Amino acid sequence: MNAYAPILVLGALAAAFAVGSVAMAALTGPKRYNRAKLDAYECGIEPTPQPEGGGRFPIKYYLTAMLFIVFDIEIVFLYPWAVSFDSLGIFGLVEMVLFIATVFVAYAYVWRRGGLEWD
């Protein structure tokens, strides 16, 4: 436990600084609210009215998110595999080929659904 004490102290200091900064900003900051500040912000464009229940989003949003997650997870698993490649041997190579084949199926699905077309 003695080895983790500096890490715990640093974590406690970081959390105290974050909470203290938010509290001080709320206490000392100006409070001049108006209609424009309370409206939703959409990149400088006037907010468009939304139907009750939120409406439907195009499939492109979900395909882009899925594509990002699939390749992000692939990279997370490729780095440790590349570091320990020599000690894994043929078993590690076969497992990574199966993993990349599984990721390729997700990539083919996104490609087929038009997730890579940016128009």
KOLGU-4560 file (N, C-alpha, C; in nm, 3 decimals, padded with zeros to 5 digits):
<recs>
<n_xx: 00.083 n_yy: -00.120 n_zz: 00.000 ca_xx: 00.000 ca_yy: 00.000 ca_zz: 00.000 c_xx: 00.086 c_yy: 00.125 c_zz: 00.000 mol: A seq: 1 type: MET>
<n_xx: 00.206 n_yy: 00.116 n_zz: 00.058 ca_xx: 00.295 ca_yy: 00.230 ca_zz: 00.066 c_xx: 00.339 c_yy: 00.276 c_zz: -00.073 mol: A seq: 2 type: ASN>
<n_xx: 00.349 n_yy: 00.185 n_zz: -00.169 ca_xx: 00.392 ca_yy: 00.221 ca_zz: -00.304 c_xx: 00.283 c_yy: 00.299 c_zz: -00.377 mol: A seq: 3 type: ALA>
<n_xx: 00.157 n_yy: 00.280 n_zz: -00.341 ca_xx: 00.047 ca_yy: 00.348 ca_zz: -00.408 c_xx: 00.010 c_yy: 00.482 c_zz: -00.344 mol: A seq: 4 type: TYR>
<n_xx: 00.071 n_yy: 00.515 n_zz: -00.233 ca_xx: 00.037 ca_yy: 00.640 ca_zz: -00.163 c_xx: 00.059 c_yy: 00.763 c_zz: -00.250 mol: A seq: 5 type: ALA>
<n_xx: 00.171 n_yy: 00.778 n_zz: -00.322 ca_xx: 00.187 ca_yy: 00.898 ca_zz: -00.406 c_xx: 00.083 c_yy: 00.907 c_zz: -00.518 mol: A seq: 6 type: PRO>
<n_xx: 00.043 n_yy: 00.793 n_zz: -00.571 ca_xx: -00.058 ca_yy: 00.793 ca_zz: -00.676 c_xx: -00.193 c_yy: 00.836 c_zz: -00.620 mol: A seq: 7 type: ILE>
<n_xx: -00.228 n_yy: 00.785 n_zz: -00.502 ca_xx: -00.354 ca_yy: 00.824 ca_zz: -00.439 c_xx: -00.355 c_yy: 00.972 c_zz: -00.401 mol: A seq: 8 type: LEU>
<n_xx: -00.243 n_yy: 01.022 n_zz: -00.352 ca_xx: -00.233 ca_yy: 01.164 ca_zz: -00.316 c_xx: -00.247 c_yy: 01.250 c_zz: -00.441 mol: A seq: 9 type: VAL>
<n_xx: -00.181 n_yy: 01.212 n_zz: -00.549 ca_xx: -00.192 ca_yy: 01.287 ca_zz: -00.674 c_xx: -00.334 c_yy: 01.284 c_zz: -00.729 mol: A seq: 10 type: LEU>
<n_xx: -00.399 n_yy: 01.170 n_zz: -00.721 ca_xx: -00.539 ca_yy: 01.160 ca_zz: -00.764 c_xx: -00.630 c_yy: 01.247 c_zz: -00.680 mol: A seq: 11 type: GLY>
<n_xx: -00.607 n_yy: 01.249 n_zz: -00.549 ca_xx: -00.688 ca_yy: 01.332 ca_zz: -00.460 c_xx: -00.666 c_yy: 01.480 c_zz: -00.488 mol: A seq: 12 type: ALA>
<n_xx: -00.542 n_yy: 01.520 n_zz: -00.514 ca_xx: -00.513 ca_yy: 01.659 ca_zz: -00.548 c_xx: -00.578 c_yy: 01.699 c_zz: -00.680 mol: A seq: 13 type: LEU>
<n_xx: -00.573 n_yy: 01.611 n_zz: -00.778 ca_xx: -00.635 ca_yy: 01.641 ca_zz: -00.908 c_xx: -00.785 c_yy: 01.654 c_zz: -00.894 mol: A seq: 14 type: ALA>
<n_xx: -00.848 n_yy: 01.565 n_zz: -00.819 ca_xx: -00.993 ca_yy: 01.573 ca_zz: -00.798 c_xx: -01.030 c_yy: 01.699 c_zz: -00.721 mol: A seq: 15 type: ALA>
<n_xx: -00.952 n_yy: 01.735 n_zz: -00.619 ca_xx: -00.980 ca_yy: 01.856 ca_zz: -00.542 c_xx: -00.964 c_yy: 01.980 c_zz: -00.629 mol: A seq: 16 type: ALA>
<n_xx: -00.863 n_yy: 01.982 n_zz: -00.715 ca_xx: -00.845 ca_yy: 02.096 ca_zz: -00.805 c_xx: -00.961 c_yy: 02.107 c_zz: -00.903 mol: A seq: 17 type: PHE>
<n_xx: -01.005 n_yy: 01.996 n_zz: -00.959 ca_xx: -01.116 ca_yy: 01.999 ca_zz: -01.055 c_xx: -01.245 c_yy: 02.047 c_zz: -00.988 mol: A seq: 18 type: ALA>
<n_xx: -01.278 n_yy: 01.990 n_zz: -00.873 ca_xx: -01.400 ca_yy: 02.030 ca_zz: -00.802 c_xx: -01.389 c_yy: 02.175 c_zz: -00.754 mol: A seq: 19 type: VAL>
<n_xx: -01.274 n_yy: 02.214 n_zz: -00.705 ca_xx: -01.254 ca_yy: 02.351 ca_zz: -00.659 c_xx: -01.264 c_yy: 02.452 c_zz: -00.773 mol: A seq: 20 type: GLY>
<n_xx: -01.211 n_yy: 02.418 n_zz: -00.890 ca_xx: -01.219 ca_yy: 02.508 ca_zz: -01.005 c_xx: -01.363 c_yy: 02.529 c_zz: -01.049 mol: A seq: 21 type: SER>
<n_xx: -01.440 n_yy: 02.423 n_zz: -01.055 ca_xx: -01.580 ca_yy: 02.434 ca_zz: -01.096 c_xx: -01.658 c_yy: 02.513 c_zz: -00.991 mol: A seq: 22 type: VAL>
<n_xx: -01.633 n_yy: 02.489 n_zz: -00.863 ca_xx: -01.704 ca_yy: 02.560 ca_zz: -00.757 c_xx: -01.669 c_yy: 02.709 c_zz: -00.759 mol: A seq: 23 type: ALA>
<n_xx: -01.542 n_yy: 02.742 n_zz: -00.775 ca_xx: -01.501 ca_yy: 02.883 ca_zz: -00.778 c_xx: -01.558 c_yy: 02.955 c_zz: -00.899 mol: A seq: 24 type: MET>
<n_xx: -01.563 n_yy: 02.889 n_zz: -01.013 ca_xx: -01.620 ca_yy: 02.951 ca_zz: -01.133 c_xx: -01.768 c_yy: 02.977 c_zz: -01.113 mol: A seq: 25 type: ALA>
<n_xx: -01.839 n_yy: 02.885 n_zz: -01.048 ca_xx: -01.981 ca_yy: 02.904 ca_zz: -01.024 c_xx: -02.006 c_yy: 03.017 c_zz: -00.924 mol: A seq: 26 type: ALA>
<n_xx: -01.919 n_yy: 03.031 n_zz: -00.827 ca_xx: -01.937 ca_yy: 03.135 ca_zz: -00.725 c_xx: -01.895 c_yy: 03.274 c_zz: -00.774 mol: A seq: 27 type: LEU>
<n_xx: -01.787 n_yy: 03.283 n_zz: -00.848 ca_xx: -01.732 ca_yy: 03.414 ca_zz: -00.884 c_xx: -01.769 c_yy: 03.460 c_zz: -01.025 mol: A seq: 28 type: THR>
<n_xx: -01.819 n_yy: 03.372 n_zz: -01.108 ca_xx: -01.850 ca_yy: 03.409 ca_zz: -01.247 c_xx: -01.973 c_yy: 03.497 c_zz: -01.258 mol: A seq: 29 type: GLY>
<n_xx: -01.981 n_yy: 03.576 n_zz: -01.368 ca_xx: -02.099 ca_yy: 03.661 ca_zz: -01.387 c_xx: -02.222 c_yy: 03.577 c_zz: -01.417 mol: A seq: 30 type: PRO>
<n_xx: -02.336 n_yy: 03.628 n_zz: -01.376 ca_xx: -02.463 ca_yy: 03.556 ca_zz: -01.395 c_xx: -02.560 c_yy: 03.644 c_zz: -01.472 mol: A seq: 31 type: LYS>
<n_xx: -02.526 n_yy: 03.675 n_zz: -01.596 ca_xx: -02.612 ca_yy: 03.757 ca_zz: -01.681 c_xx: -02.675 c_yy: 03.666 c_zz: -01.786 mol: A seq: 32 type: ARG>
<n_xx: -02.786 n_yy: 03.605 n_zz: -01.752 ca_xx: -02.854 ca_yy: 03.515 ca_zz: -01.844 c_xx: -02.948 c_yy: 03.594 c_zz: -01.933 mol: A seq: 33 type: TYR>
<n_xx: -02.958 n_yy: 03.552 n_zz: -02.059 ca_xx: -03.057 ca_yy: 03.608 ca_zz: -02.150 c_xx: -03.105 c_yy: 03.497 c_zz: -02.242 mol: A seq: 34 type: ASN>
<n_xx: -03.197 n_yy: 03.529 n_zz: -02.330 ca_xx: -03.258 ca_yy: 03.426 ca_zz: -02.415 c_xx: -03.154 c_yy: 03.360 c_zz: -02.506 mol: A seq: 35 type: ARG>
<n_xx: -03.061 n_yy: 03.438 n_zz: -02.558 ca_xx: -02.961 ca_yy: 03.384 ca_zz: -02.651 c_xx: -02.868 c_yy: 03.286 c_zz: -02.579 mol: A seq: 36 type: ALA>
<n_xx: -02.833 n_yy: 03.316 n_zz: -02.455 ca_xx: -02.742 ca_yy: 03.226 ca_zz: -02.382 c_xx: -02.809 c_yy: 03.097 c_zz: -02.340 mol: A seq: 37 type: LYS>
<n_xx: -02.940 n_yy: 03.100 n_zz: -02.323 ca_xx: -03.012 ca_yy: 02.980 ca_zz: -02.279 c_xx: -03.056 c_yy: 02.892 c_zz: -02.395 mol: A seq: 38 type: LEU>
<n_xx: -03.046 n_yy: 02.943 n_zz: -02.519 ca_xx: -03.084 ca_yy: 02.863 ca_zz: -02.636 c_xx: -02.979 c_yy: 02.756 c_zz: -02.664 mol: A seq: 39 type: ASP>
<n_xx: -03.021 n_yy: 02.653 n_zz: -02.735 ca_xx: -02.926 ca_yy: 02.549 ca_zz: -02.778 c_xx: -02.830 c_yy: 02.608 c_zz: -02.880 mol: A seq: 40 type: ALA>
<n_xx: -02.705 n_yy: 02.563 n_zz: -02.879 ca_xx: -02.604 ca_yy: 02.615 ca_zz: -02.970 c_xx: -02.573 c_yy: 02.510 c_zz: -03.075 mol: A seq: 41 type: TYR>
<n_xx: -02.586 n_yy: 02.548 n_zz: -03.202 ca_xx: -02.558 ca_yy: 02.455 ca_zz: -03.311 c_xx: -02.456 c_yy: 02.517 c_zz: -03.407 mol: A seq: 42 type: GLU>
<n_xx: -02.334 n_yy: 02.534 n_zz: -03.361 ca_xx: -02.223 ca_yy: 02.581 ca_zz: -03.444 c_xx: -02.252 c_yy: 02.716 c_zz: -03.510 mol: A seq: 43 type: CYS>
<n_xx: -02.314 n_yy: 02.808 n_zz: -03.441 ca_xx: -02.340 ca_yy: 02.939 ca_zz: -03.494 c_xx: -02.463 c_yy: 02.950 c_zz: -03.580 mol: A seq: 44 type: GLY>
<n_xx: -02.532 n_yy: 02.840 n_zz: -03.603 ca_xx: -02.652 ca_yy: 02.839 ca_zz: -03.685 c_xx: -02.773 c_yy: 02.847 c_zz: -03.593 mol: A seq: 45 type: ILE>
<n_xx: -02.877 n_yy: 02.913 n_zz: -03.639 ca_xx: -02.999 ca_yy: 02.918 ca_zz: -03.560 c_xx: -03.049 c_yy: 02.775 c_zz: -03.535 mol: A seq: 46 type: GLU>
<n_xx: -03.085 n_yy: 02.743 n_zz: -03.412 ca_xx: -03.133 ca_yy: 02.607 ca_zz: -03.383 c_xx: -03.260 c_yy: 02.576 c_zz: -03.460 mol: A seq: 47 type: PRO>
<n_xx: -03.266 n_yy: 02.457 n_zz: -03.513 ca_xx: -03.384 ca_yy: 02.414 ca_zz: -03.587 c_xx: -03.480 c_yy: 02.345 c_zz: -03.491 mol: A seq: 48 type: THR>
<n_xx: -03.609 n_yy: 02.367 n_zz: -03.507 ca_xx: -03.704 ca_yy: 02.300 ca_zz: -03.416 c_xx: -03.703 c_yy: 02.149 c_zz: -03.438 mol: A seq: 49 type: PRO>
<n_xx: -03.711 n_yy: 02.076 n_zz: -03.330 ca_xx: -03.710 ca_yy: 01.930 ca_zz: -03.334 c_xx: -03.851 c_yy: 01.878 c_zz: -03.307 mol: A seq: 50 type: GLN>
<n_xx: -03.890 n_yy: 01.770 n_zz: -03.375 ca_xx: -04.022 ca_yy: 01.713 ca_zz: -03.346 c_xx: -04.025 c_yy: 01.648 c_zz: -03.208 mol: A seq: 51 type: PRO>
<n_xx: -04.145 n_yy: 01.627 n_zz: -03.156 ca_xx: -04.160 ca_yy: 01.561 ca_zz: -03.026 c_xx: -04.097 c_yy: 01.422 c_zz: -03.032 mol: A seq: 52 type: GLU>
<n_xx: -04.020 n_yy: 01.387 n_zz: -02.933 ca_xx: -03.955 ca_yy: 01.256 ca_zz: -02.931 c_xx: -03.817 c_yy: 01.259 c_zz: -02.993 mol: A seq: 53 type: GLY>
<n_xx: -03.772 n_yy: 01.373 n_zz: -03.046 ca_xx: -03.637 ca_yy: 01.385 ca_zz: -03.095 c_xx: -03.618 c_yy: 01.364 c_zz: -03.243 mol: A seq: 54 type: GLY>
<n_xx: -03.705 n_yy: 01.292 n_zz: -03.311 ca_xx: -03.687 ca_yy: 01.269 ca_zz: -03.454 c_xx: -03.590 c_yy: 01.156 c_zz: -03.481 mol: A seq: 55 type: GLY>
<n_xx: -03.564 n_yy: 01.133 n_zz: -03.609 ca_xx: -03.476 ca_yy: 01.023 ca_zz: -03.650 c_xx: -03.344 c_yy: 01.078 c_zz: -03.703 mol: A seq: 56 type: ARG>
<n_xx: -03.236 n_yy: 01.008 n_zz: -03.672 ca_xx: -03.105 ca_yy: 01.044 ca_zz: -03.724 c_xx: -03.073 c_yy: 00.955 c_zz: -03.843 mol: A seq: 57 type: PHE>
<n_xx: -03.000 n_yy: 01.008 n_zz: -03.940 ca_xx: -02.958 ca_yy: 00.923 ca_zz: -04.052 c_xx: -02.865 c_yy: 00.812 c_zz: -04.003 mol: A seq: 58 type: PRO>
<n_xx: -02.862 n_yy: 00.704 n_zz: -04.076 ca_xx: -02.778 ca_yy: 00.588 ca_zz: -04.039 c_xx: -02.630 c_yy: 00.622 c_zz: -04.045 mol: A seq: 59 type: ILE>
<n_xx: -02.593 n_yy: 00.727 n_zz: -04.118 ca_xx: -02.452 ca_yy: 00.765 ca_zz: -04.132 c_xx: -02.388 c_yy: 00.795 c_zz: -03.996 mol: A seq: 60 type: LYS>
<n_xx: -02.465 n_yy: 00.857 n_zz: -03.903 ca_xx: -02.409 ca_yy: 00.887 ca_zz: -03.771 c_xx: -02.368 c_yy: 00.759 c_zz: -03.700 mol: A seq: 61 type: TYR>
<n_xx: -02.452 n_yy: 00.659 n_zz: -03.705 ca_xx: -02.424 ca_yy: 00.534 ca_zz: -03.635 c_xx: -02.313 c_yy: 00.455 c_zz: -03.704 mol: A seq: 62 type: TYR>
<n_xx: -02.309 n_yy: 00.460 n_zz: -03.838 ca_xx: -02.204 ca_yy: 00.389 ca_zz: -03.910 c_xx: -02.068 c_yy: 00.452 c_zz: -03.884 mol: A seq: 63 type: LEU>
<n_xx: -02.064 n_yy: 00.584 n_zz: -03.878 ca_xx: -01.938 ca_yy: 00.652 ca_zz: -03.849 c_xx: -01.891 c_yy: 00.617 c_zz: -03.708 mol: A seq: 64 type: THR>
<n_xx: -01.981 n_yy: 00.618 n_zz: -03.612 ca_xx: -01.944 ca_yy: 00.583 ca_zz: -03.475 c_xx: -01.898 c_yy: 00.438 c_zz: -03.467 mol: A seq: 65 type: ALA>
<n_xx: -01.967 n_yy: 00.348 n_zz: -03.535 ca_xx: -01.929 ca_yy: 00.208 ca_zz: -03.533 c_xx: -01.793 c_yy: 00.187 c_zz: -03.598 mol: A seq: 66 type: MET>
<n_xx: -01.769 n_yy: 00.258 n_zz: -03.707 ca_xx: -01.640 ca_yy: 00.247 ca_zz: -03.776 c_xx: -01.527 c_yy: 00.294 c_zz: -03.685 mol: A seq: 67 type: LEU>
<n_xx: -01.548 n_yy: 00.405 n_zz: -03.616 ca_xx: -01.447 ca_yy: 00.455 ca_zz: -03.524 c_xx: -01.421 c_yy: 00.355 c_zz: -03.412 mol: A seq: 68 type: PHE>
<n_xx: -01.525 n_yy: 00.302 n_zz: -03.353 ca_xx: -01.508 ca_yy: 00.209 ca_zz: -03.241 c_xx: -01.438 c_yy: 00.081 c_zz: -03.286 mol: A seq: 69 type: ILE>
<n_xx: -01.477 n_yy: 00.029 n_zz: -03.402 ca_xx: -01.417 ca_yy: -00.095 ca_zz: -03.450 c_xx: -01.267 c_yy: -00.078 c_zz: -03.470 mol: A seq: 70 type: VAL>
<n_xx: -01.226 n_yy: 00.029 n_zz: -03.537 ca_xx: -01.084 ca_yy: 00.045 ca_zz: -03.564 c_xx: -01.006 c_yy: 00.094 c_zz: -03.443 mol: A seq: 71 type: PHE>
<n_xx: -01.072 n_yy: 00.163 n_zz: -03.353 ca_xx: -01.006 ca_yy: 00.202 ca_zz: -03.229 c_xx: -00.976 c_yy: 00.079 c_zz: -03.145 mol: A seq: 72 type: ASP>
<n_xx: -01.070 n_yy: -00.011 n_zz: -03.135 ca_xx: -01.049 ca_yy: -00.134 ca_zz: -03.059 c_xx: -00.944 c_yy: -00.221 c_zz: -03.126 mol: A seq: 73 type: ILE>
<n_xx: -00.944 n_yy: -00.222 n_zz: -03.257 ca_xx: -00.843 ca_yy: -00.301 ca_zz: -03.328 c_xx: -00.702 c_yy: -00.251 c_zz: -03.296 mol: A seq: 74 type: GLU>
<n_xx: -00.683 n_yy: -00.122 n_zz: -03.298 ca_xx: -00.551 ca_yy: -00.067 ca_zz: -03.268 c_xx: -00.512 c_yy: -00.094 c_zz: -03.123 mol: A seq: 75 type: ILE>
<n_xx: -00.607 n_yy: -00.087 n_zz: -03.032 ca_xx: -00.578 ca_yy: -00.113 ca_zz: -02.891 c_xx: -00.526 c_yy: -00.255 c_zz: -02.873 mol: A seq: 76 type: VAL>
<n_xx: -00.579 n_yy: -00.350 n_zz: -02.950 ca_xx: -00.533 ca_yy: -00.488 ca_zz: -02.938 c_xx: -00.408 c_yy: -00.516 c_zz: -03.021 mol: A seq: 77 type: PHE>
<n_xx: -00.382 n_yy: -00.438 n_zz: -03.124 ca_xx: -00.263 ca_yy: -00.463 ca_zz: -03.207 c_xx: -00.133 c_yy: -00.421 c_zz: -03.139 mol: A seq: 78 type: LEU>
<n_xx: -00.135 n_yy: -00.314 n_zz: -03.061 ca_xx: -00.012 ca_yy: -00.269 ca_zz: -02.998 c_xx: 00.047 c_yy: -00.372 c_zz: -02.901 mol: A seq: 79 type: TYR>
<n_xx: -00.028 n_yy: -00.425 n_zz: -02.805 ca_xx: 00.033 ca_yy: -00.525 ca_zz: -02.716 c_xx: 00.073 c_yy: -00.652 c_zz: -02.790 mol: A seq: 80 type: PRO>
<n_xx: -00.001 n_yy: -00.688 n_zz: -02.893 ca_xx: 00.033 ca_yy: -00.806 ca_zz: -02.971 c_xx: 00.166 c_yy: -00.785 c_zz: -03.042 mol: A seq: 81 type: TRP>
<n_xx: 00.186 n_yy: -00.666 n_zz: -03.098 ca_xx: 00.311 ca_yy: -00.638 ca_zz: -03.168 c_xx: 00.429 c_yy: -00.636 c_zz: -03.072 mol: A seq: 82 type: ALA>
<n_xx: 00.408 n_yy: -00.590 n_zz: -02.950 ca_xx: 00.517 ca_yy: -00.586 ca_zz: -02.851 c_xx: 00.558 c_yy: -00.726 c_zz: -02.810 mol: A seq: 83 type: VAL>
<n_xx: 00.463 n_yy: -00.815 n_zz: -02.793 ca_xx: 00.495 ca_yy: -00.950 ca_zz: -02.745 c_xx: 00.487 c_yy: -01.055 c_zz: -02.856 mol: A seq: 84 type: SER>
<n_xx: 00.507 n_yy: -01.014 n_zz: -02.979 ca_xx: 00.493 ca_yy: -01.107 ca_zz: -03.092 c_xx: 00.590 c_yy: -01.223 c_zz: -03.084 mol: A seq: 85 type: PHE>
<n_xx: 00.715 n_yy: -01.199 n_zz: -03.046 ca_xx: 00.816 ca_yy: -01.306 ca_zz: -03.041 c_xx: 00.780 c_yy: -01.415 c_zz: -02.940 mol: A seq: 86 type: ASP>
<n_xx: 00.725 n_yy: -01.376 n_zz: -02.826 ca_xx: 00.696 ca_yy: -01.476 ca_zz: -02.722 c_xx: 00.567 c_yy: -01.552 c_zz: -02.748 mol: A seq: 87 type: SER>
<n_xx: 00.478 n_yy: -01.500 n_zz: -02.835 ca_xx: 00.350 ca_yy: -01.568 ca_zz: -02.860 c_xx: 00.364 c_yy: -01.683 c_zz: -02.960 mol: A seq: 88 type: LEU>
<n_xx: 00.454 n_yy: -01.671 n_zz: -03.052 ca_xx: 00.474 ca_yy: -01.777 ca_zz: -03.150 c_xx: 00.361 c_yy: -01.787 c_zz: -03.251 mol: A seq: 89 type: GLY>
<n_xx: 00.341 n_yy: -01.908 n_zz: -03.303 ca_xx: 00.242 ca_yy: -01.931 ca_zz: -03.408 c_xx: 00.100 c_yy: -01.916 c_zz: -03.355 mol: A seq: 90 type: ILE>
<n_xx: 00.079 n_yy: -01.948 n_zz: -03.226 ca_xx: -00.053 ca_yy: -01.932 ca_zz: -03.167 c_xx: -00.098 c_yy: -01.786 c_zz: -03.172 mol: A seq: 91 type: PHE>
<n_xx: -00.009 n_yy: -01.695 n_zz: -03.137 ca_xx: -00.040 ca_yy: -01.552 ca_zz: -03.140 c_xx: -00.068 c_yy: -01.504 c_zz: -03.281 mol: A seq: 92 type: GLY>
<n_xx: 00.004 n_yy: -01.556 n_zz: -03.378 ca_xx: -00.017 ca_yy: -01.518 ca_zz: -03.517 c_xx: -00.155 c_yy: -01.564 c_zz: -03.566 mol: A seq: 93 type: LEU>
<n_xx: -00.191 n_yy: -01.688 n_zz: -03.534 ca_xx: -00.321 ca_yy: -01.740 ca_zz: -03.577 c_xx: -00.435 c_yy: -01.663 c_zz: -03.510 mol: A seq: 94 type: VAL>
<n_xx: -00.422 n_yy: -01.636 n_zz: -03.382 ca_xx: -00.525 ca_yy: -01.560 ca_zz: -03.311 c_xx: -00.542 c_yy: -01.420 c_zz: -03.369 mol: A seq: 95 type: GLU>
<n_xx: -00.433 n_yy: -01.354 n_zz: -03.406 ca_xx: -00.443 ca_yy: -01.219 ca_zz: -03.462 c_xx: -00.502 c_yy: -01.223 c_zz: -03.602 mol: A seq: 96 type: MET>
<n_xx: -00.473 n_yy: -01.326 n_zz: -03.679 ca_xx: -00.535 ca_yy: -01.338 ca_zz: -03.811 c_xx: -00.686 c_yy: -01.355 c_zz: -03.796 mol: A seq: 97 type: VAL>
<n_xx: -00.729 n_yy: -01.435 n_zz: -03.699 ca_xx: -00.873 ca_yy: -01.450 ca_zz: -03.674 c_xx: -00.936 c_yy: -01.319 c_zz: -03.627 mol: A seq: 98 type: LEU>
<n_xx: -00.866 n_yy: -01.247 n_zz: -03.544 ca_xx: -00.917 ca_yy: -01.118 ca_zz: -03.495 c_xx: -00.929 c_yy: -01.017 c_zz: -03.609 mol: A seq: 99 type: PHE>
<n_xx: -00.828 n_yy: -01.008 n_zz: -03.693 ca_xx: -00.832 ca_yy: -00.914 ca_zz: -03.805 c_xx: -00.939 c_yy: -00.956 c_zz: -03.906 mol: A seq: 100 type: ILE>
<n_xx: -00.961 n_yy: -01.084 n_zz: -03.924 ca_xx: -01.068 ca_yy: -01.129 ca_zz: -04.014 c_xx: -01.204 c_yy: -01.088 c_zz: -03.959 mol: A seq: 101 type: ALA>
<n_xx: -01.222 n_yy: -01.097 n_zz: -03.828 ca_xx: -01.347 ca_yy: -01.053 ca_zz: -03.766 c_xx: -01.366 c_yy: -00.903 c_zz: -03.783 mol: A seq: 102 type: THR>
<n_xx: -01.260 n_yy: -00.826 n_zz: -03.766 ca_xx: -01.268 ca_yy: -00.682 ca_zz: -03.785 c_xx: -01.296 c_yy: -00.649 c_zz: -03.932 mol: A seq: 103 type: VAL>
<n_xx: -01.242 n_yy: -00.727 n_zz: -04.023 ca_xx: -01.267 ca_yy: -00.704 ca_zz: -04.165 c_xx: -01.415 c_yy: -00.724 c_zz: -04.199 mol: A seq: 104 type: PHE>
<n_xx: -01.482 n_yy: -00.815 n_zz: -04.131 ca_xx: -01.626 ca_yy: -00.834 ca_zz: -04.153 c_xx: -01.701 c_yy: -00.706 c_zz: -04.116 mol: A seq: 105 type: VAL>
<n_xx: -01.665 n_yy: -00.645 n_zz: -04.004 ca_xx: -01.728 ca_yy: -00.518 ca_zz: -03.965 c_xx: -01.696 c_yy: -00.408 c_zz: -04.066 mol: A seq: 106 type: ALA>
<n_xx: -01.573 n_yy: -00.404 n_zz: -04.113 ca_xx: -01.532 ca_yy: -00.306 ca_zz: -04.214 c_xx: -01.611 c_yy: -00.326 c_zz: -04.343 mol: A seq: 107 type: TYR>
<n_xx: -01.629 n_yy: -00.448 n_zz: -04.386 ca_xx: -01.704 ca_yy: -00.476 ca_zz: -04.508 c_xx: -01.851 c_yy: -00.435 c_zz: -04.491 mol: A seq: 108 type: ALA>
<n_xx: -01.906 n_yy: -00.455 n_zz: -04.373 ca_xx: -02.044 ca_yy: -00.415 ca_zz: -04.348 c_xx: -02.060 c_yy: -00.262 c_zz: -04.359 mol: A seq: 109 type: TYR>
<n_xx: -01.967 n_yy: -00.189 n_zz: -04.296 ca_xx: -01.974 ca_yy: -00.043 ca_zz: -04.301 c_xx: -01.954 c_yy: 00.006 c_zz: -04.444 mol: A seq: 110 type: VAL>
<n_xx: -01.864 n_yy: -00.055 n_zz: -04.516 ca_xx: -01.838 ca_yy: -00.016 ca_zz: -04.655 c_xx: -01.962 c_yy: -00.043 c_zz: -04.740 mol: A seq: 111 type: TRP>
<n_xx: -02.025 n_yy: -00.157 n_zz: -04.719 ca_xx: -02.144 ca_yy: -00.194 ca_zz: -04.796 c_xx: -02.262 c_yy: -00.102 c_zz: -04.768 mol: A seq: 112 type: ARG>
<n_xx: -02.274 n_yy: -00.056 n_zz: -04.642 ca_xx: -02.383 ca_yy: 00.034 ca_zz: -04.604 c_xx: -02.356 c_yy: 00.179 c_zz: -04.641 mol: A seq: 113 type: ARG>
<n_xx: -02.239 n_yy: 00.210 n_zz: -04.698 ca_xx: -02.209 ca_yy: 00.346 ca_zz: -04.741 c_xx: -02.149 c_yy: 00.434 c_zz: -04.634 mol: A seq: 114 type: GLY>
<n_xx: -02.091 n_yy: 00.375 n_zz: -04.531 ca_xx: -02.032 ca_yy: 00.454 ca_zz: -04.424 c_xx: -01.902 c_yy: 00.520 c_zz: -04.462 mol: A seq: 115 type: GLY>
<n_xx: -01.841 n_yy: 00.483 n_zz: -04.572 ca_xx: -01.714 ca_yy: 00.542 ca_zz: -04.613 c_xx: -01.731 c_yy: 00.648 c_zz: -04.722 mol: A seq: 116 type: LEU>
<n_xx: -01.853 n_yy: 00.676 n_zz: -04.761 ca_xx: -01.879 ca_yy: 00.780 ca_zz: -04.861 c_xx: -01.910 c_yy: 00.909 c_zz: -04.790 mol: A seq: 117 type: GLU>
<n_xx: -01.827 n_yy: 01.010 n_zz: -04.811 ca_xx: -01.839 ca_yy: 01.136 ca_zz: -04.739 c_xx: -01.895 c_yy: 01.246 c_zz: -04.827 mol: A seq: 118 type: TRP>
<n_xx: -02.020 n_yy: 01.237 n_zz: -04.867 ca_xx: -02.079 ca_yy: 01.345 ca_zz: -04.945 c_xx: -02.182 c_yy: 01.421 c_zz: -04.870 mol: A seq: 119 type: ASP>
</recs>
